[in-house]
């Protein structure tokens, strides 16, 4: 099934959020049903989060669209995503950066690394690389990045990520534990940082060296 009617209903529900046509088109093109567990297929195009195992979720489409809007993605951008989950958000970014761009997505949970890699392969995305590792440290191998996205709540904005952001780059990150404030952070040409608060959100906590210590 291609879920054409369900996809159209989803896009219709997103049209009044001030999103660009490029983002709406990308959201339509991504087959979200490839990125949800088989027992949740009926909800694949509902604008709501879906549990994907390992106490993780696939974000609601409106949140994915809003974060992509804040990233101001362009063709050819190289993007670091911290927290791959099911691979859905990486797929939407892939559509927006095109074949000349690339998404490096780092995930700390091995089961989700395998899950997202399979999902992205089955959906036909070849410009997304999923890495198993500590996303709070970023991924220096391909830095600096045009854009960085964090899909988990951080205690603060890690310097590790700011250092891997290009001048004139944008970082989008939720900051907080149970409930977070979403920030759009821009690095200017001179290296200075500006920060805009974009509202309240709710993500799982970021773990790792610069995340929350979940063992305490």
C-alpha positions as CSV (number, residue, x, y, z in Angstrom):
1,X,0.0,0.0,0.0
2,X,1.1,3.5,-0.8
3,X,-1.4,5.2,1.6
4,X,-1.9,8.1,-0.8
5,X,-5.2,9.3,0.7
6,X,-3.7,9.1,4.2
7,X,-0.7,11.1,3.1
8,X,-2.8,13.8,1.6
9,X,-4.9,14.1,4.7
10,X,-1.7,14.5,6.8
11,X,-0.4,17.2,4.5
12,X,-3.7,19.0,4.6
13,X,-3.5,19.0,8.4
14,X,0.0,20.7,8.2
15,X,-0.9,23.4,5.6
16,X,-1.9,25.9,8.2
17,X,1.3,25.9,10.2
18,X,3.1,28.4,7.9
19,X,5.4,25.7,6.4
20,X,7.0,26.1,3.0
21,X,5.8,24.1,0.1
22,X,9.2,22.4,-0.1
23,X,8.7,21.0,3.4
24,X,5.1,19.9,2.7
25,X,6.2,18.2,-0.5
26,X,9.0,16.4,1.4
27,X,6.6,15.3,4.1
28,X,4.3,13.9,1.4
29,X,7.1,12.0,-0.4
30,X,8.5,10.2,2.7
31,X,6.6,6.9,3.2
32,X,6.1,7.1,7.0
33,X,4.6,3.6,7.0
34,X,8.2,2.3,6.3
35,X,9.3,3.8,9.6
36,X,6.7,2.5,12.1
37,X,6.4,-0.9,13.7
38,X,4.1,-3.3,11.8
39,X,1.5,-3.2,14.5
40,X,1.2,0.6,14.2
41,X,0.7,0.8,10.4
42,X,-2.9,2.0,10.9
43,X,-1.5,5.1,12.6
44,X,1.4,5.8,10.3
45,X,-0.2,9.0,8.9
46,X,-1.8,10.3,12.1
47,X,-0.2,13.5,13.3
48,X,1.0,12.0,16.6
49,X,4.1,10.3,18.1
50,X,4.3,6.5,17.8
51,X,6.3,4.1,20.1
52,X,9.1,2.3,18.3
53,X,10.5,0.3,21.1
54,X,13.5,0.8,23.5
55,X,11.4,3.5,25.2
56,X,11.7,5.7,22.1
57,X,9.2,7.3,19.7
58,X,8.9,8.5,16.2
59,X,8.0,12.2,16.5
60,X,4.7,13.5,15.4
61,X,4.8,14.8,11.7
62,X,4.1,18.4,12.7
63,X,7.1,18.4,15.0
64,X,9.3,17.0,12.3
65,X,8.1,19.6,9.9
66,X,8.6,22.4,12.4
67,X,12.1,21.4,13.2
68,X,13.0,21.1,9.5
69,X,11.6,24.6,9.1
70,X,13.8,25.9,11.9
71,X,16.8,24.2,10.3
72,X,16.3,26.2,7.0
73,X,17.6,23.3,5.0
74,X,18.9,23.7,1.4
75,X,20.0,21.5,-1.4
76,X,23.5,20.2,-0.8
77,X,23.6,20.7,3.0
78,X,25.5,18.2,5.1
79,X,23.5,17.6,8.3
80,X,24.3,15.8,11.6
81,X,21.2,14.4,13.4
82,X,21.6,13.3,17.0
83,X,19.1,10.6,17.7
84,X,18.1,8.5,14.7
85,X,15.1,6.7,16.2
86,X,13.3,5.0,13.3
87,X,15.0,7.0,10.6
88,X,11.9,9.0,9.7
89,X,13.2,12.5,10.5
90,X,16.5,11.7,8.6
91,X,14.4,10.7,5.6
92,X,12.6,14.0,5.6
93,X,15.9,15.9,5.8
94,X,17.2,13.7,3.0
95,X,14.4,14.9,0.8
96,X,15.2,18.5,1.6
97,X,19.0,18.4,1.1
98,X,18.7,16.3,-2.1
99,X,21.2,13.9,-3.6
100,X,24.0,16.4,-3.4
101,X,23.5,16.6,0.4
102,X,24.0,14.1,3.1
103,X,22.6,13.2,6.5
104,X,24.9,11.6,9.2
105,X,22.6,10.4,11.9
106,X,24.0,9.0,15.2
107,X,22.1,6.7,17.5
108,X,23.1,5.3,20.9
109,X,20.8,2.2,20.9
110,X,22.0,-0.6,18.8
111,X,18.5,-2.1,18.2
112,X,17.4,1.2,16.7
113,X,20.5,1.6,14.6
114,X,19.6,-1.7,12.9
115,X,15.9,-0.8,12.8
116,X,16.5,2.6,11.2
117,X,19.1,1.3,8.7
118,X,16.6,-1.3,7.5
119,X,13.8,1.3,7.3
120,X,15.9,3.8,5.3
121,X,17.2,1.1,2.9
122,X,13.7,-0.3,2.3
123,X,12.4,3.2,1.7
124,X,15.2,3.9,-0.9
125,X,17.3,6.5,0.9
126,X,21.0,6.3,0.0
127,X,22.2,9.7,1.3
128,X,21.7,8.9,5.0
129,X,24.5,7.2,7.0
130,X,23.4,5.8,10.4
131,X,26.2,5.6,13.0
132,X,26.1,3.8,16.4
133,X,27.6,6.1,19.0
134,X,27.3,8.8,21.6
135,X,25.5,11.6,19.8
136,X,26.1,14.1,22.6
137,X,29.7,14.2,21.4
138,X,28.7,14.8,17.8
139,X,30.6,13.1,15.0
140,X,33.9,14.9,14.3
141,X,34.8,12.7,11.3
142,X,32.6,14.7,8.9
143,X,32.5,18.0,10.7
144,X,31.9,20.9,10.3
145,X,28.2,20.6,9.5
146,X,25.9,23.0,7.8
147,X,23.1,22.0,10.1
148,X,22.8,20.0,13.4
149,X,19.5,18.6,14.7
150,X,19.1,17.0,18.2
151,X,16.0,14.9,18.8
152,X,16.4,14.5,22.6
153,X,16.2,16.8,25.5
154,X,19.7,18.0,26.6
155,X,20.8,19.5,29.9
156,X,22.3,22.3,28.0
157,X,23.7,23.0,24.5
158,X,26.8,20.8,24.2
159,X,30.0,22.7,23.2
160,X,30.9,19.5,21.3
161,X,28.0,20.3,18.9
162,X,28.6,24.0,18.6
163,X,32.2,23.3,17.8
164,X,31.2,21.0,14.9
165,X,28.8,23.6,13.4
166,X,30.0,25.7,10.4
167,X,30.0,29.5,10.5
168,X,26.5,30.6,9.4
169,X,25.2,27.1,10.5
170,X,22.1,26.3,12.5
171,X,21.6,24.0,15.4
172,X,18.1,23.0,16.6
173,X,17.9,21.4,20.0
174,X,15.5,20.9,22.9
175,X,16.9,21.8,26.3
176,X,15.4,20.3,29.5
177,X,14.5,16.9,31.0
178,X,10.8,16.0,31.2
179,X,9.7,19.1,29.3
180,X,12.0,21.2,27.1
181,X,12.4,24.5,25.4
182,X,13.2,24.2,21.8
183,X,16.1,26.5,20.6
184,X,17.3,27.5,17.2
185,X,20.9,28.4,17.5
186,X,22.9,30.2,14.9
187,X,26.7,30.5,14.6
188,X,27.7,33.8,12.9
189,X,30.7,34.2,10.6
190,X,32.8,35.5,13.5
191,X,32.0,32.5,15.6
192,X,29.5,34.3,17.9
193,X,26.3,32.5,18.9
194,X,22.7,33.7,18.8
195,X,19.9,31.8,20.4
196,X,16.1,31.9,19.8
197,X,13.5,30.1,21.9
198,X,10.8,28.5,19.8
199,X,8.4,27.1,22.4
200,X,7.8,24.1,24.6
201,X,8.3,20.6,23.4
202,X,8.6,17.1,24.9
203,X,11.3,14.6,23.9
204,X,13.1,11.7,25.5
205,X,16.2,12.8,27.5
206,X,19.6,12.9,25.7
207,X,22.1,10.4,27.2
208,X,25.8,10.1,26.8
209,X,28.8,12.2,27.9
210,X,27.0,15.5,27.5
211,X,23.5,14.3,28.2
212,X,21.7,13.3,31.4
213,X,23.1,10.6,33.6
214,X,20.1,8.1,33.5
215,X,21.7,5.8,36.1
216,X,21.4,8.2,39.0
